[in-house]
Amino acid sequence: QEAGVIFDVLVVGGGATGAGTALDAASRGLSVACVERGDFASETSSRSTKLIWAGIRYMGTATAALLSPKLWQHPVDTVHQFVGEMKMVWHCHVERRYMTSVNRHLCNWIPIAVPFNSWHISPPPMGHPLFGYFPFLAPVVFKFYDALSVFTCPPSYVLTKSRAQRDFPQLDPDGLKYAAVFYEAQHNDSRTNLAIAMTAAEKGAAIANYTEMVDLIHNEAGRVVGAVVLDRMTGKQWKVYAKKVVLAGGPFTDQLRSMEAGKIPPAVRGSAGTHIVLPGYFVPHNMGLLDCNTSDGRFLFILPWLGHTLIGTTDKKGPAETLQNPPEDEVVWLLKESQKFLRKDLKVRRSDVLSAWRGWRPLAVDPHATADSPVSRDHVISENPESGVIFIAGGKWTTWREMAQEVIDRVVGPSGPPSLTLDIPLHGAEGYENNLAIQLIQRYGMDTTVAEHLVKTYGGRAWEVCELMQPTGKAWPKFGNLLVEGFPYIDAEVLYATREYACTIEDVLSRRTRLAYLNRDAAVAAIEPVADILARELGWTAKAKEQQIQAARNYVESYSGR
Ligand SMILES: Cc1cc2nc3c(=O)[nH]c(=O)nc-3n(C[C@H](O)[C@H](O)[C@H](O)COP(=O)(O)OP(=O)(O)OC[C@H]3O[C@@H](n4cnc5c(N)ncnc54)[C@H](O)[C@@H]3O)c2cc1C
């Protein structure tokens, strides 16, 4: 930062919410800085279930609340709350449409089967007797869900028992009545986060990873006018001044707020969710499964993701941590529950777990809400009247754009420039087309799975990655040296990652590629080859390289594999 520069906005946190806020502000013409203490998406935003979902569960809980005794006891409040929840579902649909239409390179539709083994579920999902009859209601509910998306998603349908054996052969036919299938969008969360951050940078935001806010700067009147930040790669500290500071620290938001002067009431709690990753053969490559009534009433998704099976999630309140360390009892619970609808001869074993990881949902309340404030929605945007600092927390991946728009609306006020993000394609959208993988194969002579992976990961930018490839020296494939056998990741991606702000081996293994999330052992095997490329590219000394390797080993160790 040049001396004397005062940004319009300083955003602290480079997860989905913070990077989105930087993008919204920059695209409105504001000068914006965004600092992230780790890598982009290094916390919650890389550890989600990977669904851009339109809120089917909110629809259920809203209906359950509406059709309860509360309707007679407090009719106005109950109806008001129902309308609020349904509005939120509608907004989720708008956001899902934006992602699946404007950012096709980052998302795909995924059919999700909800199997039923009986015509009545007891105890009923969401604790409401009506949902005991969900096996009868599901096809109608899912059609209504389709309608909310103005039929822009592929249509929901019924999978009969015999068709299920063909389309979902892993489903146990014993006792199966049928499955109702609906669609959600799926993405690679850390790559989407990076695309948002890169787009913000393209729009003029000064955005930096490995830059931690270590203090807030107050003026004599107690107003916050900037922050002291620390470059975690060099140890250098400096001050960033801004007219408005927005804290987007996810589950760590209260730690950031504690740097404000005065008494700061807590506002954000963490709730941990563990996922496990198994080989891809537990589900069809193009269909997932939802158990909407697990033994403790939670939803459980079993989804195909990047050639593997992703299962999650658990839900346990507690303070957020940075290392994964998923508790063993949660891993075992997920394994046990996921067996419920699968064939008895298809055993889900502990030794099938290739990787396990954990993230913390930010659950927020507004500490500055007054009695007549509107009922708090899924996310909270709140301004400290004394310091002027705004924080934004809660919500979900799906609503990153909407949350960012709302917080910058608040910053600029009603007479400020409007948000433009609903029309902004994210990094990689340009040049993306359906047959891009074929073009890459024909141009470079590369493996189909590698070409498809590059297109799905980099969109139209896949050409730039390919330009960095070295010949394999083989008759086929001519280009595309694999980092580890059995995975489509190639060495050119490590080089390219340094142009996408990757600074450490862990960045490459966890968020530029998803190797650590898919298979811990494979990630360990890739540490040395990745270190060699990064050391050359980033000019590491032998000592720095050794430290990086050790740090990567420690980090990958925190994923739980077999
Ligand atoms: C298990 C699980 C599954 C989920 N599944 C889904 C799903 O399928 N679909 C969906 O829509 N949503 C899902 N969510 C919710 C979604 O992932 C989160 O709402 C979203 O990622 C939150 O993003 P965020 O930017 O607010 O927080 P984060 O991603 O945590 O970002 C906050 C950032 O602030 C940074 N930070 C903290 N302190 C400082 C500091 N001092 N200086 C600078 N930076 C700092 C952190 O390093 C972090 O990167 C899921 C959440 C969990 C936990």
The ligand as a MOL file (V3000), in Angstrom:
LIG
                    3D

  0  0  0     0  0            999 V3000
M  V30 BEGIN CTAB
M  V30 COUNTS 53 58 0 0 0
M  V30 BEGIN ATOM
M  V30 1 C -19.4890 -28.9460 7.5450 0
M  V30 2 C -20.0590 -27.8200 6.7500 0
M  V30 3 C -20.7690 -28.0800 5.5840 0
M  V30 4 C -21.3090 -27.0240 4.8520 0
M  V30 5 N -21.9410 -27.2990 3.6770 0
M  V30 6 C -22.4740 -26.2930 2.9530 0
M  V30 7 C -23.0680 -26.5590 1.7040 0
M  V30 8 O -23.0600 -27.6850 1.1970 0
M  V30 9 N -23.6360 -25.5260 1.0410 0
M  V30 10 C -23.6430 -24.2610 1.5480 0
M  V30 11 O -24.2130 -23.3880 0.9160 0
M  V30 12 N -23.0210 -23.9690 2.7110 0
M  V30 13 C -22.4260 -24.9510 3.4140 0
M  V30 14 N -21.7700 -24.6800 4.5800 0
M  V30 15 C -21.6590 -23.2850 5.0340 0
M  V30 16 C -20.5140 -22.5470 4.3210 0
M  V30 17 O -19.4050 -23.3670 4.1380 0
M  V30 18 C -20.1210 -21.3280 5.1450 0
M  V30 19 O -21.2730 -20.5830 5.4300 0
M  V30 20 C -19.1520 -20.4210 4.4110 0
M  V30 21 O -18.0700 -21.1410 3.8910 0
M  V30 22 C -18.6410 -19.3650 5.3790 0
M  V30 23 O -17.7230 -18.5530 4.6990 0
M  V30 24 P -17.0210 -17.3630 5.4610 0
M  V30 25 O -16.2060 -16.6240 4.4710 0
M  V30 26 O -18.0320 -16.5870 6.2140 0
M  V30 27 O -16.0970 -18.0720 6.5590 0
M  V30 28 P -14.6400 -18.7110 6.3630 0
M  V30 29 O -14.5450 -19.5010 5.1340 0
M  V30 30 O -14.2870 -19.4020 7.6310 0
M  V30 31 O -13.7180 -17.4500 6.1640 0
M  V30 32 C -13.2980 -16.6260 7.2270 0
M  V30 33 C -11.8550 -16.2790 6.9530 0
M  V30 34 O -11.4080 -15.2880 7.8710 0
M  V30 35 C -10.0230 -15.5030 8.0320 0
M  V30 36 N -9.5110 -14.8130 9.2200 0
M  V30 37 C -9.7470 -15.1250 10.5200 0
M  V30 38 N -9.0340 -14.2860 11.3150 0
M  V30 39 C -8.3580 -13.4350 10.4930 0
M  V30 40 C -7.4520 -12.3530 10.7240 0
M  V30 41 N -7.0810 -11.9880 11.9710 0
M  V30 42 N -6.9480 -11.6850 9.6650 0
M  V30 43 C -7.2980 -12.0460 8.3900 0
M  V30 44 N -8.1410 -13.0760 8.1260 0
M  V30 45 C -8.6670 -13.7550 9.1650 0
M  V30 46 C -9.9200 -17.0140 8.1580 0
M  V30 47 O -8.6030 -17.4670 7.9030 0
M  V30 48 C -10.9410 -17.4840 7.1470 0
M  V30 49 O -10.3550 -17.8380 5.9110 0
M  V30 50 C -21.1700 -25.6980 5.3120 0
M  V30 51 C -20.4420 -25.4370 6.4720 0
M  V30 52 C -19.8700 -26.4910 7.1760 0
M  V30 53 C -19.0530 -26.2070 8.3870 0
M  V30 END ATOM
M  V30 BEGIN BOND
M  V30 1 1 1 2
M  V30 2 1 2 3
M  V30 3 2 2 52
M  V30 4 2 3 4
M  V30 5 1 4 5
M  V30 6 1 4 50
M  V30 7 2 5 6
M  V30 8 1 6 7
M  V30 9 1 6 13
M  V30 10 2 7 8
M  V30 11 1 7 9
M  V30 12 1 9 10
M  V30 13 2 10 11
M  V30 14 1 10 12
M  V30 15 2 12 13
M  V30 16 1 13 14
M  V30 17 1 14 15
M  V30 18 1 14 50
M  V30 19 1 15 16
M  V30 20 1 16 17
M  V30 21 1 16 18
M  V30 22 1 18 19
M  V30 23 1 18 20
M  V30 24 1 20 21
M  V30 25 1 20 22
M  V30 26 1 22 23
M  V30 27 1 23 24
M  V30 28 2 24 25
M  V30 29 1 24 26
M  V30 30 1 24 27
M  V30 31 1 27 28
M  V30 32 2 28 29
M  V30 33 1 28 30
M  V30 34 1 28 31
M  V30 35 1 31 32
M  V30 36 1 32 33
M  V30 37 1 33 34
M  V30 38 1 33 48
M  V30 39 1 34 35
M  V30 40 1 35 36
M  V30 41 1 35 46
M  V30 42 1 36 37
M  V30 43 1 36 45
M  V30 44 2 37 38
M  V30 45 1 38 39
M  V30 46 1 39 40
M  V30 47 2 39 45
M  V30 48 1 40 41
M  V30 49 2 40 42
M  V30 50 1 42 43
M  V30 51 2 43 44
M  V30 52 1 44 45
M  V30 53 1 46 47
M  V30 54 1 46 48
M  V30 55 1 48 49
M  V30 56 2 50 51
M  V30 57 1 51 52
M  V30 58 1 52 53
M  V30 END BOND
M  V30 END CTAB
M  END
